[in-house]
């Protein structure tokens, strides 16, 4: 099944697994030891076991993965991935990559889901994280195959984004009035911009004559779709911001924003509402007032209208049903 040969007096093994050629060093110059290791590897291959190197610590592979991903993903995404993997490893007591199995991961997920510390959506993110990490280990020839490559995710059911009803919005403005987050909150509700996009908004991005806002992908923020977009500056928001206008610099002071924002929501009897709700509120009320999905997709900066449909198509259906009831005959 495998062939033994020497390279610079060290014995190596060559073999094919799933039609792919592999060459691994046995790390010995002794022929008897090499023959023993060859027999052991042949047995592993015959049993369909996927381990190439059985002594690789999970911590070492995780460190390599984080280093390879640091310029491909956002820091928060990388930190979240690392935390998910480390939490599982700590719970399971697994220290070597060859100890990771589909069964052990399933036991971990069942444990977390049963004690309500993990939602089905979060479980799916964890599965995706592990698949990506172990695929990396395959590419680095640490393992032959990903042991959870066929692991299926969960169906969390149809979930629609949460948004605020119209009667709640004045309560937010009232609770925020006179406080530092007042203008960022109004900007979020009137433009549907993401929290980070509002953070990084600069005065030159606002064109008060044309009534537009340019959401840029350079500088301190990279838009999620990695594309610059221009959106309307509503008249009410223009009236708010025009007296504050400066020639340069950031539009808003976000000092202690994360600390003050929850207090404002609690004062408005909206405990648990996040800034992301404002984006969904903006989109939902546009759609319920007859704006088409394509236009909303452009305003939100979605990569395609399919993303918008996934989140808001149900509102379009409800709007159409309500519309036909207005027939005059």
TORKOL-4160 file (C-alpha; in steps of 0.2 Angstrom, whole numbers, padded with zeros to 4 digits, m for minus):
329
<pt num="1" X="0000" Y="0000" Z="0000"/>
<pt num="2" X="0015" Y="0012" Z="0004"/>
<pt num="3" X="0033" Y="0012" Z="m0003"/>
<pt num="4" X="0048" Y="0015" Z="0008"/>
<pt num="5" X="0063" Y="0024" Z="0002"/>
<pt num="6" X="0078" Y="0034" Z="0009"/>
<pt num="7" X="0082" Y="0053" Z="0006"/>
<pt num="8" X="0098" Y="0059" Z="0014"/>
<pt num="9" X="0099" Y="0043" Z="0025"/>
<pt num="10" X="0082" Y="0046" Z="0032"/>
<pt num="11" X="0067" Y="0034" Z="0028"/>
<pt num="12" X="0052" Y="0041" Z="0020"/>
<pt num="13" X="0035" Y="0034" Z="0015"/>
<pt num="14" X="0026" Y="0037" Z="m0001"/>
<pt num="15" X="0008" Y="0032" Z="m0004"/>
<pt num="16" X="m0009" Y="0038" Z="m0012"/>
<pt num="17" X="m0024" Y="0042" Z="m0002"/>
<pt num="18" X="m0041" Y="0046" Z="m0011"/>
<pt num="19" X="m0031" Y="0047" Z="m0027"/>
<pt num="20" X="m0019" Y="0060" Z="m0019"/>
<pt num="21" X="0000" Y="0057" Z="m0018"/>
<pt num="22" X="0008" Y="0060" Z="m0001"/>
<pt num="23" X="0026" Y="0059" Z="0005"/>
<pt num="24" X="0030" Y="0059" Z="0023"/>
<pt num="25" X="0046" Y="0058" Z="0033"/>
<pt num="26" X="0047" Y="0044" Z="0046"/>
<pt num="27" X="0060" Y="0053" Z="0055"/>
<pt num="28" X="0072" Y="0038" Z="0057"/>
<pt num="29" X="0088" Y="0031" Z="0049"/>
<pt num="30" X="0085" Y="0014" Z="0056"/>
<pt num="31" X="0078" Y="0002" Z="0044"/>
<pt num="32" X="0069" Y="m0009" Z="0057"/>
<pt num="33" X="0060" Y="0006" Z="0064"/>
<pt num="34" X="0056" Y="0012" Z="0047"/>
<pt num="35" X="0048" Y="m0005" Z="0042"/>
<pt num="36" X="0038" Y="m0005" Z="0059"/>
<pt num="37" X="0031" Y="0013" Z="0056"/>
<pt num="38" X="0027" Y="0008" Z="0038"/>
<pt num="39" X="0017" Y="m0007" Z="0044"/>
<pt num="40" X="0008" Y="0004" Z="0056"/>
<pt num="41" X="0004" Y="0017" Z="0043"/>
<pt num="42" X="m0002" Y="0004" Z="0031"/>
<pt num="43" X="m0014" Y="m0002" Z="0044"/>
<pt num="44" X="m0021" Y="0016" Z="0046"/>
<pt num="45" X="m0023" Y="0018" Z="0028"/>
<pt num="46" X="m0032" Y="0001" Z="0027"/>
<pt num="47" X="m0044" Y="0007" Z="0041"/>
<pt num="48" X="m0048" Y="0023" Z="0032"/>
<pt num="49" X="m0040" Y="0034" Z="0046"/>
<pt num="50" X="m0036" Y="0051" Z="0041"/>
<pt num="51" X="m0021" Y="0056" Z="0052"/>
<pt num="52" X="m0005" Y="0060" Z="0044"/>
<pt num="53" X="0004" Y="0066" Z="0060"/>
<pt num="54" X="m0003" Y="0060" Z="0076"/>
<pt num="55" X="0007" Y="0071" Z="0088"/>
<pt num="56" X="0001" Y="0089" Z="0082"/>
<pt num="57" X="m0006" Y="0099" Z="0096"/>
<pt num="58" X="m0022" Y="0108" Z="0093"/>
<pt num="59" X="m0014" Y="0124" Z="0100"/>
<pt num="60" X="m0001" Y="0124" Z="0087"/>
<pt num="61" X="m0013" Y="0121" Z="0072"/>
<pt num="62" X="m0024" Y="0135" Z="0079"/>
<pt num="63" X="m0010" Y="0147" Z="0081"/>
<pt num="64" X="m0005" Y="0144" Z="0062"/>
<pt num="65" X="m0023" Y="0146" Z="0057"/>
<pt num="66" X="m0025" Y="0162" Z="0066"/>
<pt num="67" X="m0009" Y="0169" Z="0058"/>
<pt num="68" X="m0015" Y="0164" Z="0041"/>
<pt num="69" X="m0032" Y="0172" Z="0044"/>
<pt num="70" X="m0027" Y="0188" Z="0052"/>
<pt num="71" X="m0026" Y="0198" Z="0035"/>
<pt num="72" X="m0041" Y="0189" Z="0027"/>
<pt num="73" X="m0054" Y="0192" Z="0041"/>
<pt num="74" X="m0059" Y="0206" Z="0053"/>
<pt num="75" X="m0050" Y="0205" Z="0070"/>
<pt num="76" X="m0067" Y="0202" Z="0079"/>
<pt num="77" X="m0071" Y="0188" Z="0067"/>
<pt num="78" X="m0054" Y="0180" Z="0070"/>
<pt num="79" X="m0056" Y="0182" Z="0089"/>
<pt num="80" X="m0073" Y="0174" Z="0089"/>
<pt num="81" X="m0067" Y="0159" Z="0079"/>
<pt num="82" X="m0053" Y="0157" Z="0091"/>
<pt num="83" X="m0064" Y="0158" Z="0106"/>
<pt num="84" X="m0076" Y="0145" Z="0099"/>
<pt num="85" X="m0062" Y="0133" Z="0095"/>
<pt num="86" X="m0054" Y="0135" Z="0112"/>
<pt num="87" X="m0070" Y="0133" Z="0122"/>
<pt num="88" X="m0074" Y="0117" Z="0113"/>
<pt num="89" X="m0056" Y="0110" Z="0116"/>
<pt num="90" X="m0057" Y="0115" Z="0135"/>
<pt num="91" X="m0074" Y="0107" Z="0137"/>
<pt num="92" X="m0069" Y="0091" Z="0128"/>
<pt num="93" X="m0051" Y="0089" Z="0135"/>
<pt num="94" X="m0045" Y="0087" Z="0117"/>
<pt num="95" X="m0026" Y="0092" Z="0115"/>
<pt num="96" X="m0022" Y="0084" Z="0098"/>
<pt num="97" X="m0030" Y="0086" Z="0081"/>
<pt num="98" X="m0032" Y="0067" Z="0079"/>
<pt num="99" X="m0043" Y="0067" Z="0094"/>
<pt num="100" X="m0057" Y="0078" Z="0085"/>
<pt num="101" X="m0071" Y="0067" Z="0079"/>
<pt num="102" X="m0089" Y="0071" Z="0073"/>
<pt num="103" X="m0096" Y="0062" Z="0088"/>
<pt num="104" X="m0087" Y="0072" Z="0100"/>
<pt num="105" X="m0092" Y="0088" Z="0092"/>
<pt num="106" X="m0110" Y="0082" Z="0092"/>
<pt num="107" X="m0109" Y="0079" Z="0110"/>
<pt num="108" X="m0103" Y="0096" Z="0113"/>
<pt num="109" X="m0116" Y="0104" Z="0103"/>
<pt num="110" X="m0130" Y="0094" Z="0112"/>
<pt num="111" X="m0123" Y="0099" Z="0128"/>
<pt num="112" X="m0123" Y="0118" Z="0124"/>
<pt num="113" X="m0140" Y="0117" Z="0115"/>
<pt num="114" X="m0149" Y="0108" Z="0129"/>
<pt num="115" X="m0143" Y="0120" Z="0143"/>
<pt num="116" X="m0148" Y="0135" Z="0132"/>
<pt num="117" X="m0131" Y="0142" Z="0131"/>
<pt num="118" X="m0131" Y="0140" Z="0112"/>
<pt num="119" X="m0144" Y="0144" Z="0099"/>
<pt num="120" X="m0146" Y="0134" Z="0083"/>
<pt num="121" X="m0139" Y="0149" Z="0073"/>
<pt num="122" X="m0124" Y="0150" Z="0084"/>
<pt num="123" X="m0121" Y="0131" Z="0083"/>
<pt num="124" X="m0121" Y="0133" Z="0064"/>
<pt num="125" X="m0108" Y="0147" Z="0066"/>
<pt num="126" X="m0097" Y="0135" Z="0077"/>
<pt num="127" X="m0099" Y="0121" Z="0064"/>
<pt num="128" X="m0093" Y="0133" Z="0050"/>
<pt num="129" X="m0078" Y="0138" Z="0061"/>
<pt num="130" X="m0073" Y="0121" Z="0064"/>
<pt num="131" X="m0075" Y="0115" Z="0046"/>
<pt num="132" X="m0064" Y="0130" Z="0040"/>
<pt num="133" X="m0051" Y="0126" Z="0053"/>
<pt num="134" X="m0050" Y="0108" Z="0049"/>
<pt num="135" X="m0050" Y="0111" Z="0031"/>
<pt num="136" X="m0034" Y="0122" Z="0034"/>
<pt num="137" X="m0026" Y="0107" Z="0043"/>
<pt num="138" X="m0030" Y="0096" Z="0028"/>
<pt num="139" X="m0021" Y="0109" Z="0016"/>
<pt num="140" X="m0006" Y="0110" Z="0028"/>
<pt num="141" X="m0006" Y="0091" Z="0027"/>
<pt num="142" X="m0008" Y="0088" Z="0045"/>
<pt num="143" X="m0023" Y="0077" Z="0042"/>
<pt num="144" X="m0029" Y="0068" Z="0027"/>
<pt num="145" X="m0047" Y="0073" Z="0028"/>
<pt num="146" X="m0059" Y="0084" Z="0038"/>
<pt num="147" X="m0067" Y="0073" Z="0051"/>
<pt num="148" X="m0083" Y="0084" Z="0051"/>
<pt num="149" X="m0084" Y="0087" Z="0032"/>
<pt num="150" X="m0101" Y="0079" Z="0031"/>
<pt num="151" X="m0107" Y="0087" Z="0048"/>
<pt num="152" X="m0124" Y="0095" Z="0044"/>
<pt num="153" X="m0130" Y="0112" Z="0051"/>
<pt num="154" X="m0146" Y="0115" Z="0060"/>
<pt num="155" X="m0162" Y="0123" Z="0053"/>
<pt num="156" X="m0165" Y="0137" Z="0065"/>
<pt num="157" X="m0182" Y="0141" Z="0057"/>
<pt num="158" X="m0187" Y="0157" Z="0048"/>
<pt num="159" X="m0181" Y="0172" Z="0058"/>
<pt num="160" X="m0185" Y="0190" Z="0052"/>
<pt num="161" X="m0175" Y="0205" Z="0058"/>
<pt num="162" X="m0182" Y="0214" Z="0073"/>
<pt num="163" X="m0188" Y="0232" Z="0069"/>
<pt num="164" X="m0196" Y="0246" Z="0079"/>
<pt num="165" X="m0215" Y="0251" Z="0077"/>
<pt num="166" X="m0218" Y="0269" Z="0073"/>
<pt num="167" X="m0224" Y="0273" Z="0090"/>
<pt num="168" X="m0208" Y="0268" Z="0098"/>
<pt num="169" X="m0197" Y="0280" Z="0088"/>
<pt num="170" X="m0202" Y="0296" Z="0096"/>
<pt num="171" X="m0199" Y="0288" Z="0113"/>
<pt num="172" X="m0181" Y="0285" Z="0108"/>
<pt num="173" X="m0178" Y="0303" Z="0102"/>
<pt num="174" X="m0185" Y="0309" Z="0118"/>
<pt num="175" X="m0174" Y="0298" Z="0129"/>
<pt num="176" X="m0159" Y="0303" Z="0119"/>
<pt num="177" X="m0162" Y="0321" Z="0118"/>
<pt num="178" X="m0148" Y="0332" Z="0126"/>
<pt num="179" X="m0136" Y="0317" Z="0127"/>
<pt num="180" X="m0121" Y="0313" Z="0116"/>
<pt num="181" X="m0129" Y="0298" Z="0106"/>
<pt num="182" X="m0144" Y="0309" Z="0100"/>
<pt num="183" X="m0137" Y="0313" Z="0083"/>
<pt num="184" X="m0129" Y="0296" Z="0079"/>
<pt num="185" X="m0146" Y="0288" Z="0084"/>
<pt num="186" X="m0156" Y="0299" Z="0072"/>
<pt num="187" X="m0143" Y="0296" Z="0058"/>
<pt num="188" X="m0145" Y="0278" Z="0060"/>
<pt num="189" X="m0164" Y="0278" Z="0060"/>
<pt num="190" X="m0165" Y="0290" Z="0045"/>
<pt num="191" X="m0151" Y="0282" Z="0034"/>
<pt num="192" X="m0150" Y="0264" Z="0039"/>
<pt num="193" X="m0132" Y="0265" Z="0040"/>
<pt num="194" X="m0122" Y="0252" Z="0050"/>
<pt num="195" X="m0116" Y="0257" Z="0067"/>
<pt num="196" X="m0097" Y="0257" Z="0061"/>
<pt num="197" X="m0102" Y="0267" Z="0046"/>
<pt num="198" X="m0110" Y="0280" Z="0057"/>
<pt num="199" X="m0095" Y="0280" Z="0068"/>
<pt num="200" X="m0083" Y="0284" Z="0054"/>
<pt num="201" X="m0094" Y="0297" Z="0045"/>
<pt num="202" X="m0085" Y="0313" Z="0041"/>
<pt num="203" X="m0091" Y="0330" Z="0037"/>
<pt num="204" X="m0085" Y="0330" Z="0019"/>
<pt num="205" X="m0095" Y="0314" Z="0016"/>
<pt num="206" X="m0111" Y="0325" Z="0018"/>
<pt num="207" X="m0117" Y="0335" Z="0003"/>
<pt num="208" X="m0130" Y="0347" Z="0010"/>
<pt num="209" X="m0133" Y="0355" Z="m0007"/>
<pt num="210" X="m0136" Y="0339" Z="m0016"/>
<pt num="211" X="m0144" Y="0331" Z="m0001"/>
<pt num="212" X="m0133" Y="0315" Z="m0001"/>
<pt num="213" X="m0122" Y="0305" Z="0010"/>
<pt num="214" X="m0107" Y="0296" Z="0004"/>
<pt num="215" X="m0103" Y="0280" Z="0013"/>
<pt num="216" X="m0085" Y="0276" Z="0009"/>
<pt num="217" X="m0075" Y="0260" Z="0010"/>
<pt num="218" X="m0058" Y="0268" Z="0013"/>
<pt num="219" X="m0050" Y="0276" Z="0028"/>
<pt num="220" X="m0056" Y="0270" Z="0045"/>
<pt num="221" X="m0071" Y="0259" Z="0039"/>
<pt num="222" X="m0073" Y="0246" Z="0025"/>
<pt num="223" X="m0091" Y="0244" Z="0021"/>
<pt num="224" X="m0097" Y="0226" Z="0022"/>
<pt num="225" X="m0100" Y="0224" Z="0004"/>
<pt num="226" X="m0083" Y="0233" Z="0001"/>
<pt num="227" X="m0091" Y="0245" Z="m0011"/>
<pt num="228" X="m0094" Y="0264" Z="m0009"/>
<pt num="229" X="m0112" Y="0270" Z="m0010"/>
<pt num="230" X="m0122" Y="0286" Z="m0010"/>
<pt num="231" X="m0138" Y="0287" Z="m0001"/>
<pt num="232" X="m0151" Y="0302" Z="0001"/>
<pt num="233" X="m0149" Y="0314" Z="0016"/>
<pt num="234" X="m0167" Y="0315" Z="0022"/>
<pt num="235" X="m0173" Y="0333" Z="0025"/>
<pt num="236" X="m0176" Y="0330" Z="0044"/>
<pt num="237" X="m0158" Y="0324" Z="0047"/>
<pt num="238" X="m0151" Y="0338" Z="0036"/>
<pt num="239" X="m0160" Y="0351" Z="0047"/>
<pt num="240" X="m0152" Y="0342" Z="0062"/>
<pt num="241" X="m0134" Y="0341" Z="0056"/>
<pt num="242" X="m0133" Y="0358" Z="0046"/>
<pt num="243" X="m0130" Y="0369" Z="0061"/>
<pt num="244" X="m0116" Y="0357" Z="0067"/>
<pt num="245" X="m0107" Y="0357" Z="0050"/>
<pt num="246" X="m0088" Y="0358" Z="0050"/>
<pt num="247" X="m0076" Y="0358" Z="0036"/>
<pt num="248" X="m0067" Y="0342" Z="0042"/>
<pt num="249" X="m0066" Y="0328" Z="0055"/>
<pt num="250" X="m0078" Y="0315" Z="0061"/>
<pt num="251" X="m0097" Y="0320" Z="0062"/>
<pt num="252" X="m0100" Y="0313" Z="0079"/>
<pt num="253" X="m0091" Y="0310" Z="0096"/>
<pt num="254" X="m0093" Y="0292" Z="0101"/>
<pt num="255" X="m0085" Y="0293" Z="0118"/>
<pt num="256" X="m0093" Y="0281" Z="0130"/>
<pt num="257" X="m0107" Y="0278" Z="0116"/>
<pt num="258" X="m0107" Y="0259" Z="0120"/>
<pt num="259" X="m0110" Y="0264" Z="0139"/>
<pt num="260" X="m0123" Y="0277" Z="0136"/>
<pt num="261" X="m0133" Y="0269" Z="0122"/>
<pt num="262" X="m0141" Y="0254" Z="0132"/>
<pt num="263" X="m0146" Y="0267" Z="0146"/>
<pt num="264" X="m0155" Y="0277" Z="0133"/>
<pt num="265" X="m0164" Y="0262" Z="0126"/>
<pt num="266" X="m0169" Y="0257" Z="0144"/>
<pt num="267" X="m0176" Y="0274" Z="0147"/>
<pt num="268" X="m0187" Y="0272" Z="0132"/>
<pt num="269" X="m0193" Y="0255" Z="0138"/>
<pt num="270" X="m0183" Y="0246" Z="0124"/>
<pt num="271" X="m0171" Y="0236" Z="0134"/>
<pt num="272" X="m0161" Y="0225" Z="0123"/>
<pt num="273" X="m0163" Y="0235" Z="0107"/>
<pt num="274" X="m0146" Y="0237" Z="0098"/>
<pt num="275" X="m0140" Y="0249" Z="0085"/>
<pt num="276" X="m0143" Y="0236" Z="0071"/>
<pt num="277" X="m0162" Y="0237" Z="0075"/>
<pt num="278" X="m0161" Y="0255" Z="0067"/>
<pt num="279" X="m0155" Y="0248" Z="0051"/>
<pt num="280" X="m0169" Y="0235" Z="0050"/>
<pt num="281" X="m0182" Y="0248" Z="0056"/>
<pt num="282" X="m0176" Y="0259" Z="0041"/>
<pt num="283" X="m0178" Y="0245" Z="0029"/>
<pt num="284" X="m0194" Y="0238" Z="0035"/>
<pt num="285" X="m0204" Y="0254" Z="0035"/>
<pt num="286" X="m0197" Y="0259" Z="0018"/>
<pt num="287" X="m0204" Y="0242" Z="0011"/>
<pt num="288" X="m0220" Y="0244" Z="0021"/>
<pt num="289" X="m0223" Y="0261" Z="0013"/>
<pt num="290" X="m0221" Y="0253" Z="m0005"/>
<pt num="291" X="m0202" Y="0255" Z="m0009"/>
<pt num="292" X="m0196" Y="0241" Z="m0020"/>
<pt num="293" X="m0183" Y="0228" Z="m0013"/>
<pt num="294" X="m0170" Y="0233" Z="m0026"/>
<pt num="295" X="m0170" Y="0251" Z="m0021"/>
<pt num="296" X="m0169" Y="0246" Z="m0002"/>
<pt num="297" X="m0155" Y="0234" Z="m0007"/>
<pt num="298" X="m0145" Y="0249" Z="m0014"/>
<pt num="299" X="m0149" Y="0260" Z="0000"/>
<pt num="300" X="m0143" Y="0247" Z="0013"/>
<pt num="301" X="m0127" Y="0243" Z="0002"/>
<pt num="302" X="m0132" Y="0224" Z="0001"/>
<pt num="303" X="m0121" Y="0214" Z="m0010"/>
<pt num="304" X="m0136" Y="0208" Z="m0020"/>
<pt num="305" X="m0155" Y="0210" Z="m0019"/>
<pt num="306" X="m0156" Y="0192" Z="m0014"/>
<pt num="307" X="m0149" Y="0197" Z="0003"/>
<pt num="308" X="m0163" Y="0210" Z="0005"/>
<pt num="309" X="m0176" Y="0197" Z="m0001"/>
<pt num="310" X="m0170" Y="0185" Z="0012"/>
<pt num="311" X="m0173" Y="0197" Z="0026"/>
<pt num="312" X="m0188" Y="0208" Z="0020"/>
<pt num="313" X="m0198" Y="0198" Z="0007"/>
<pt num="314" X="m0211" Y="0194" Z="0020"/>
<pt num="315" X="m0215" Y="0212" Z="0022"/>
<pt num="316" X="m0217" Y="0214" Z="0003"/>
<pt num="317" X="m0230" Y="0200" Z="0004"/>
<pt num="318" X="m0239" Y="0208" Z="0018"/>
<pt num="319" X="m0239" Y="0225" Z="0010"/>
<pt num="320" X="m0247" Y="0218" Z="m0006"/>
<pt num="321" X="m0260" Y="0209" Z="0004"/>
<pt num="322" X="m0265" Y="0226" Z="0012"/>
<pt num="323" X="m0264" Y="0235" Z="m0005"/>
<pt num="324" X="m0277" Y="0224" Z="m0013"/>
<pt num="325" X="m0289" Y="0227" Z="0001"/>
<pt num="326" X="m0290" Y="0245" Z="m0004"/>
<pt num="327" X="m0298" Y="0241" Z="m0021"/>
<pt num="328" X="m0313" Y="0253" Z="m0023"/>
<pt num="329" X="m0325" Y="0240" Z="m0029"/>
